[in-house]
Amino acid sequence: MAFRVRIIRGAQWMSFAVVAAFLLWTVNYDHALKNKSGRGNDLTFKNAETPEVEFNKALASAKKSAFYPRFKHFKLHEIIQWNGQSDSSGDLEEETPVFVNATELSETRPASAKIPGLEDVFISVKTTYRYHKERLGIILKTWFNLAPEQTYFFSDKDDDEVNSLMNGHLINTKCPASHRPRDLCCKMTSEHEAFLKSSKKWFCHFDDDNYVNVPALARFLAPYSPQESYYLGRPSLSRRLDLSTWKRDEKAKFWFATGGAGFCLSRALAVKMKPYISAGKLLQVCDSIRFPDDVSIGYIVEHILKENLTKTFEFHSHLEQLDRLEPDTLHQQLSLSYGVLSNQKSNTVNIFNFTIKNDSTRYENESPENICRPF
């Protein structure tokens, strides 16, 4: 008798589990349909508990996989055509890339347009030798053409072929080619010093997986005065970073702009920062707080100099779910990126009528004629 009772109860529990699973699937499916129908510029991850909780979970996961933040990038060779066919779901297959000769770029590069205010901007792109062909090619083919005189690339090794394609704007920082915080701060020091040696009024830093919307960037900076202290960027966290929670000796809370999305500093602020960056001082800051360049910049600006981050959500990195950006708002964004999500799906913006096979990074179809309105 007791055996029969256990069987009946087991069956009841099994039925309950099946019904619960079905209800949970129904809720998630309905949520997915709502996401698919469009939710404005909500750039958090799907099935998020709240935007802040989900974003922080994603960042914490990335930090756990490596000290900070060494994320898994979408392994794309920028000037690429993929062999084979993707399956019906549109997933990217493991296929062998076919390289296009980099020298072909110089023959097809269009003349850069005259963009008001661009002459005042210094655009620095942090890269590394291993990504010269894998990432810089698509930049040279796309947005670099709009700002060839303003854009400089900071790497860790000489490369005559690539340097010739960017008019001698490849700078060998002689920093180690690693993603350790100290080595990233080494490159940031070179970027900052190069800007100060120029006559430019704005220092805008980006990574080599960013697409920079050059006309939008120039328009965006126009209302701000470079003679005042401005730190413009997208915060990495939904709250100030508290060093004490990371078991650091120093207690400090501050905002910082994520370097993976890009940020800009006015000349007035960059000059104020010089005593804390030049002559190896930034490396000392990185060693002290044990965080990389973007966090260290925020520490200097907010904690030491008592200036504030102006939160600017038109900068974007691969940490966001980029397909949440509405295609008709792309012309308003200052930077875009690409990568892979935790489910190994490609993380790119939506461009109508284009697939991963057409343009793996979406960069070629993020060209000014596709996303930028007249300036």
Secondary structure as UniProt FT lines:
FT   HELIX           2..37
FT   TURN            40..41
FT   TURN            46..47
FT   HELIX           51..65
FT   STRAND          80..82
FT   TURN            88..89
FT   STRAND          97..99
FT   TURN            102..103
FT   HELIX           104..108
FT   TURN            116..117
FT   HELIX           118..120
FT   STRAND          121..126
FT   HELIX           129..131
FT   TURN            132..135
FT   HELIX           136..141
FT   HELIX           143..146
FT   TURN            148..150
FT   STRAND          151..155
FT   HELIX           160..165
FT   TURN            166..168
FT   STRAND          170..172
FT   HELIX           181..197
FT   STRAND          202..207
FT   TURN            208..209
FT   STRAND          211..212
FT   HELIX           214..221
FT   TURN            222..223
FT   TURN            226..227
FT   STRAND          231..233
FT   STRAND          241..242
FT   HELIX           243..246
FT   STRAND          253..254
FT   TURN            259..261
FT   STRAND          263..266
FT   HELIX           267..273
FT   HELIX           274..276
FT   TURN            277..280
FT   HELIX           281..289
FT   HELIX           293..298
FT   HELIX           299..304
FT   STRAND          309..311
FT   TURN            313..314
FT   TURN            318..319
FT   HELIX           322..324
FT   HELIX           327..332
FT   STRAND          335..336
FT   STRAND          339..340
FT   TURN            342..343
FT   STRAND          346..347
FT   TURN            352..353
FT   TURN            356..358
FT   HELIX           363..365
FT   HELIX           368..371
//
